[in-house]
Amino acid sequence: MNKIILITGAAKRLGKYLALDFAKEGYDIALHYNSSRKEALETQKIIQSENVKCQIFESDLQSIENCQKLITDVEEYFGKIDILINNSSVFIEGNFCNTSENIFDENFNVNYKSVFFLSQFFAKNNTGNIINLLDTYIARRSKRFFTYLNSKKSLEILTKDMALELAPKIRVNAIAPGAFLPAYEFAEEYISKREKNAPLDCYTKMEDIMISMRFLIENKFLTGQIIYVDGGEHLMTL
């Protein structure tokens, strides 16, 4: 039987790339999305052409009840989950002084709280791997995206704490990518600027993240690890 991967936020961008690549390797895909139903259906169709199973699951992960329902629905459809990839993320701007409660809640609800409870519900009935997606900027500071970055820094700590808590049945690791696609209002110039700041003079490519993802899954003696896939950008000072 094929192994089952649940990828949150997998209708487009990085999540879609990961889902397509894992499908080519013979994994069955549980594809989560929130509002991007059209893109999710298109991705599902491509994945199914690889002769693997792919089912889409809609859920707003800001709700704990929805997190539990997502895990339950995937388990009912596939029977088990071997790998949980917590990829869903929001990137909402706001410095410390102008961050509203709504900005704070959405950043932390999606980027931290949903990962906590998805992982908790996953751990009740499954064994295998949890991989969280962080951000290279956890090694730095940003006034412009204050609560976004704080949510990702909190997730770094959670990754290590869960690795200890869930061993030996579940291994928990994370990847902290550099800039790889323009997000939201950010244009290509933003990627170009980030590329110039990286010691290796290149931006992060999807395949670089996928190689690291495979490494974390295949090396059964790794847990609590954070891999920076950023061309060395995290080594630079502000």
Secondary structure, DSSP 8 states (H G I E B T S, - for coil): ---EEEETT-SSHHHHHHHHHHHHTT-EEEEEESS-HHHHHHHHHHHHTTTS-EEEEE--TTSHHHHHHHHHHHHHHHS--SEEEE-------B-TTT--HHHHHHHHIIIIIHHHHHHHHHHHH--EEEEEE--GGGGS--STBHHHHHHHHHHHHHHHHHHHHHTTTEEEEEEEE---S--TT--HHHHHHHHHHSTTS----HHHHHHHHHHHHH-TT--S-EEEESTTGGGS--
